[in-house]
Amino acid sequence: MSQLVELDGRRRAALGRLGKPEHNLYLVDEEADGTLIFTPAVVMSAHEAALLRNPELIAQIEADQAEPSRAVRSEARRPREASET
């Protein structure tokens, strides 16, 4: 369903209820006829992007999510005993 969006004097638009609440960043492309196409975007670090390009890591994450009982408790998360400090 189309909605009319008016630009203010500084060419800003209030999108109000358009889009999904979880979409706060968009890439915007302008077509030759002036049509603006808003595509939801996510920003991540180069390090995160590199990790996501690792198929073995992605397969391991998916397997772990499918079977949470495989999780390994981290020693770093356990509170220290009084005698250890």
Secondary structure, 3 states (H helix, E strand, C coil): CCCCCCECCCCCECCCCCCCCCCCCEEEEECCCCCEEEEECCCCCHHHHHHHCCHHHHHHHHHHHHCHHHCCCCHHHCCCCHHHC
